[in-house]
């Protein structure tokens, strides 16, 4: 995907679903996959960079991505970093009504205990 993304150019037809892809989204997906593949340490820089690149008005996405960052920390045994990241995710998402986000944060909190 990285190679294809880097080779994109105007005038080349792309599938309709590509409109929402950017470097940040690609890095988040790669980070999530690395966690699932048992390589959480490799996920951390991808997730951190993606989170840092999002604007403040994308609070739900940022909080969700922070939950995966917290999971990457928990899976490598950095429990303080995992808990701190979850606290930040809750702060960022204060006032956001999302069952998916709440469920996700609770699941990761179980790993960080």
C-alpha positions as a Markdown table, in Angstrom:
| # | Residue | x | y | z |
|---|---|---|---|---|
| 1 | Unk | 0.0 | 0.0 | 0.0 |
| 2 | Unk | 2.8 | 2.4 | 0.8 |
| 3 | Unk | 4.3 | 2.0 | -2.7 |
| 4 | Unk | 0.9 | 2.5 | -4.4 |
| 5 | Unk | 0.1 | 5.5 | -2.2 |
| 6 | Unk | 3.4 | 7.1 | -3.1 |
| 7 | Unk | 2.9 | 6.6 | -6.8 |
| 8 | Unk | -0.6 | 8.3 | -6.9 |
| 9 | Unk | -1.0 | 11.1 | -9.4 |
| 10 | Unk | -3.7 | 13.3 | -10.8 |
| 11 | Unk | -5.1 | 11.8 | -14.0 |
| 12 | Unk | -4.8 | 8.2 | -12.8 |
| 13 | Unk | -8.2 | 6.7 | -12.0 |
| 14 | Unk | -8.6 | 5.5 | -8.5 |
| 15 | Unk | -11.4 | 3.5 | -6.7 |
| 16 | Unk | -14.1 | 5.6 | -5.2 |
| 17 | Unk | -13.2 | 4.6 | -1.6 |
| 18 | Unk | -9.7 | 6.1 | -1.9 |
| 19 | Unk | -11.0 | 9.6 | -1.2 |
| 20 | Unk | -10.5 | 9.2 | 2.6 |
| 21 | Unk | -7.0 | 7.7 | 2.4 |
| 22 | Unk | -4.1 | 9.8 | 3.6 |
| 23 | Unk | -0.7 | 9.0 | 5.2 |
| 24 | Unk | -2.3 | 9.2 | 8.7 |
| 25 | Unk | -5.0 | 6.7 | 7.9 |
| 26 | Unk | -2.6 | 4.3 | 6.3 |
| 27 | Unk | -0.3 | 4.5 | 9.3 |
| 28 | Unk | -3.2 | 3.9 | 11.7 |
| 29 | Unk | -4.3 | 0.8 | 9.7 |
| 30 | Unk | -0.7 | -0.4 | 9.6 |
| 31 | Unk | -0.3 | 0.1 | 13.4 |
| 32 | Unk | -3.6 | -1.7 | 14.1 |
| 33 | Unk | -2.4 | -4.6 | 11.9 |
| 34 | Unk | 1.0 | -4.8 | 13.6 |
| 35 | Unk | -0.8 | -5.0 | 17.0 |
| 36 | Unk | -2.9 | -7.9 | 15.8 |
| 37 | Unk | 0.2 | -9.6 | 14.3 |
| 38 | Unk | 1.9 | -9.4 | 17.7 |
| 39 | Unk | 4.3 | -6.6 | 16.8 |
| 40 | Unk | 3.0 | -3.8 | 19.0 |
| 41 | Unk | 6.4 | -2.1 | 19.4 |
| 42 | Unk | 6.5 | -1.4 | 15.7 |
| 43 | Unk | 2.9 | 0.1 | 15.9 |
| 44 | Unk | 3.8 | 2.8 | 18.4 |
| 45 | Unk | 5.7 | 5.2 | 16.0 |
| 46 | Unk | 3.1 | 4.8 | 13.3 |
| 47 | Unk | 0.2 | 5.5 | 15.6 |
| 48 | Unk | 1.9 | 8.4 | 17.4 |
| 49 | Unk | 2.8 | 10.2 | 14.2 |
| 50 | Unk | -0.7 | 9.7 | 12.8 |
| 51 | Unk | -2.3 | 11.0 | 16.0 |
| 52 | Unk | 0.0 | 14.1 | 16.0 |
| 53 | Unk | -1.0 | 14.8 | 12.5 |
| 54 | Unk | -4.8 | 15.1 | 13.1 |
| 55 | Unk | -6.5 | 18.4 | 13.7 |
| 56 | Unk | -8.3 | 19.0 | 17.0 |
| 57 | Unk | -11.8 | 18.8 | 15.4 |
| 58 | Unk | -11.4 | 15.0 | 14.8 |
| 59 | Unk | -11.8 | 14.2 | 18.4 |
| 60 | Unk | -13.5 | 10.8 | 18.0 |
| 61 | Unk | -10.9 | 9.5 | 15.5 |
| 62 | Unk | -8.0 | 10.8 | 17.6 |
| 63 | Unk | -9.4 | 9.2 | 20.8 |
| 64 | Unk | -10.0 | 5.9 | 18.9 |
| 65 | Unk | -6.4 | 6.0 | 17.6 |
| 66 | Unk | -5.1 | 6.7 | 21.0 |
| 67 | Unk | -6.8 | 3.6 | 22.2 |
| 68 | Unk | -4.8 | 1.5 | 19.8 |
| 69 | Unk | -1.7 | 3.4 | 20.9 |
| 70 | Unk | -2.5 | 2.5 | 24.5 |
| 71 | Unk | -3.0 | -1.1 | 23.4 |
| 72 | Unk | 0.5 | -1.1 | 21.8 |
| 73 | Unk | 2.0 | 0.2 | 25.1 |
| 74 | Unk | 0.1 | -2.4 | 27.1 |
| 75 | Unk | 1.1 | -5.3 | 24.9 |
| 76 | Unk | 4.8 | -4.4 | 25.3 |
| 77 | Unk | 4.4 | -4.0 | 29.1 |
| 78 | Unk | 4.5 | -0.2 | 29.3 |
| 79 | Unk | 1.5 | 0.0 | 31.6 |
| 80 | Unk | 2.0 | 3.5 | 32.8 |
| 81 | Unk | 2.2 | 4.8 | 29.2 |
| 82 | Unk | -0.9 | 2.8 | 28.4 |
| 83 | Unk | -2.9 | 4.2 | 31.3 |
| 84 | Unk | -1.7 | 7.8 | 30.6 |
| 85 | Unk | -2.7 | 7.4 | 26.9 |
| 86 | Unk | -6.2 | 6.2 | 27.9 |
| 87 | Unk | -6.6 | 9.1 | 30.3 |
| 88 | Unk | -5.7 | 11.5 | 27.4 |
| 89 | Unk | -8.1 | 9.6 | 25.1 |
| 90 | Unk | -10.9 | 10.1 | 27.6 |
| 91 | Unk | -10.0 | 13.8 | 28.0 |
| 92 | Unk | -9.9 | 14.4 | 24.2 |
| 93 | Unk | -13.2 | 12.7 | 23.7 |
| 94 | Unk | -15.1 | 14.4 | 26.6 |
| 95 | Unk | -18.6 | 15.1 | 25.4 |
| 96 | Unk | -18.4 | 12.8 | 22.4 |
| 97 | Unk | -21.3 | 10.3 | 22.4 |
| 98 | Unk | -19.8 | 7.1 | 20.8 |
| 99 | Unk | -20.6 | 3.6 | 22.0 |
| 100 | Unk | -17.8 | 2.3 | 19.8 |
| 101 | Unk | -15.3 | 4.6 | 21.4 |
| 102 | Unk | -16.5 | 3.9 | 25.0 |
| 103 | Unk | -16.4 | 0.2 | 24.4 |
| 104 | Unk | -12.9 | 0.3 | 22.8 |
| 105 | Unk | -11.5 | 2.3 | 25.7 |
| 106 | Unk | -13.0 | 0.0 | 28.3 |
| 107 | Unk | -11.5 | -3.0 | 26.4 |
| 108 | Unk | -8.0 | -1.5 | 26.5 |
| 109 | Unk | -8.4 | -0.5 | 30.1 |
| 110 | Unk | -8.7 | -4.2 | 30.8 |
| 111 | Unk | -5.3 | -4.8 | 29.3 |
| 112 | Unk | -3.7 | -1.9 | 31.2 |
| 113 | Unk | -4.8 | -3.0 | 34.6 |
